[in-house]
Amino acid sequence: MAGRRKGRDAASRRKRAEKAVDHLASLIDGSNSSNQTLGDSAARDLLRTTKRHGVRAPAELRSKICRTCQQTLVPGRNARVRIESRVRKTTCLDCGRVIRTKLTVEGE
């Protein structure tokens, strides 16, 4: 007689994935200045978790991770940031990927 497995339903998996994403996000935010390899491995795990479980990472964190080489982007160390025509261009200096983000002006 086959029984139902515990802990395999989609809701609990999604909640565990959201908790993991929050934990990895805190690791990435705290590792920018201290340990680059910790931030890179956390970024790689975060991208893997979000793709597997369909959980979105916070928007401010998505702009800090290069999706090509899966590393944290730290301006001055491995990223270049330029602003022109209300568009912020972040270039990964390891792989060359350019991330463009529209900037909004307050009051418009």
Wavefront OBJ file of the C-alpha trace (Angstrom):
o trace
v 0.000 0.000 0.000
v 1.596 3.164 -1.166
v 1.520 6.055 1.250
v 1.894 9.714 0.591
v 5.360 11.163 1.040
v 5.727 13.901 3.587
v 7.225 17.231 2.654
v 6.878 16.836 -1.095
v 3.963 19.158 -1.803
v 4.508 22.252 -3.923
v 3.579 24.813 -1.276
v 6.172 23.642 1.224
v 8.844 23.395 -1.477
v 8.093 26.955 -2.558
v 8.290 28.245 1.020
v 11.628 26.491 1.552
v 12.901 27.949 -1.726
v 11.825 31.474 -0.681
v 13.632 31.065 2.640
v 16.741 29.864 0.802
v 16.609 32.838 -1.584
v 16.328 35.251 1.363
v 19.303 33.607 3.083
v 21.430 33.662 -0.076
v 20.472 37.297 -0.694
v 21.714 38.235 2.761
v 24.967 36.396 2.066
v 25.447 38.279 -1.202
v 24.761 41.660 0.419
v 27.175 40.964 3.263
v 29.977 39.507 1.161
v 30.542 42.381 -1.294
v 33.422 43.848 0.641
v 34.760 40.894 2.606
v 34.783 37.646 0.638
v 34.275 37.596 -3.133
v 34.233 33.796 -3.464
v 31.436 33.485 -0.885
v 29.359 36.008 -2.820
v 30.016 34.250 -6.123
v 28.990 30.831 -4.811
v 25.893 32.338 -3.178
v 24.993 34.038 -6.489
v 25.387 30.768 -8.383
v 23.216 28.915 -5.843
v 20.614 31.697 -5.878
v 20.271 31.575 -9.665
v 20.010 27.801 -9.582
v 17.345 27.857 -6.856
v 15.231 30.529 -8.528
v 15.272 28.710 -11.864
v 14.443 25.328 -10.350
v 11.588 26.440 -8.094
v 10.151 29.421 -9.976
v 10.831 31.881 -7.159
v 11.897 35.377 -8.171
v 14.867 37.070 -6.573
v 14.421 40.651 -5.334
v 14.802 43.252 -8.095
v 17.674 45.114 -6.430
v 19.564 41.838 -6.131
v 19.021 40.803 -9.752
v 21.022 43.801 -10.918
v 23.962 42.732 -8.711
v 24.418 39.309 -10.351
v 25.777 38.586 -13.830
v 23.577 35.898 -15.362
v 26.263 34.819 -17.841
v 29.218 34.108 -15.570
v 27.061 33.843 -12.395
v 29.161 36.167 -10.254
v 28.311 39.071 -8.022
v 28.893 42.435 -9.663
v 30.902 44.806 -7.486
v 31.487 48.216 -9.093
v 35.186 48.985 -9.230
v 36.230 45.363 -8.783
v 34.586 43.377 -11.578
v 31.890 45.739 -12.908
v 31.758 49.110 -14.619
v 28.715 51.359 -14.182
v 27.889 54.143 -16.633
v 24.819 56.367 -16.741
v 23.704 57.997 -19.995
v 20.306 59.130 -21.228
v 18.483 57.875 -18.120
v 19.859 54.359 -18.620
v 22.262 52.729 -16.174
v 24.633 50.359 -17.957
v 26.440 47.830 -15.779
v 29.167 45.942 -17.627
v 30.629 42.730 -16.227
v 34.389 42.978 -16.679
v 34.800 39.182 -16.563
v 32.508 38.161 -19.432
v 31.492 41.500 -21.023
v 27.729 41.218 -20.502
v 25.934 44.583 -20.347
v 22.902 44.998 -18.072
v 20.744 48.027 -18.948
v 18.314 49.477 -16.431
v 15.974 52.424 -17.037
v 16.237 55.117 -14.419
v 13.221 57.143 -13.356
v 13.298 60.796 -12.389
v 11.225 61.824 -9.390
v 8.495 64.319 -10.181
v 7.770 63.106 -13.709
l 1 2 3 4 5 6 7 8 9 10 11 12 13 14 15 16 17 18 19 20 21 22 23 24 25 26 27 28 29 30 31 32 33 34 35 36 37 38 39 40 41 42 43 44 45 46 47 48 49 50 51 52 53 54 55 56 57 58 59 60 61 62 63 64 65 66 67 68 69 70 71 72 73 74 75 76 77 78 79 80 81 82 83 84 85 86 87 88 89 90 91 92 93 94 95 96 97 98 99 100 101 102 103 104 105 106 107 108
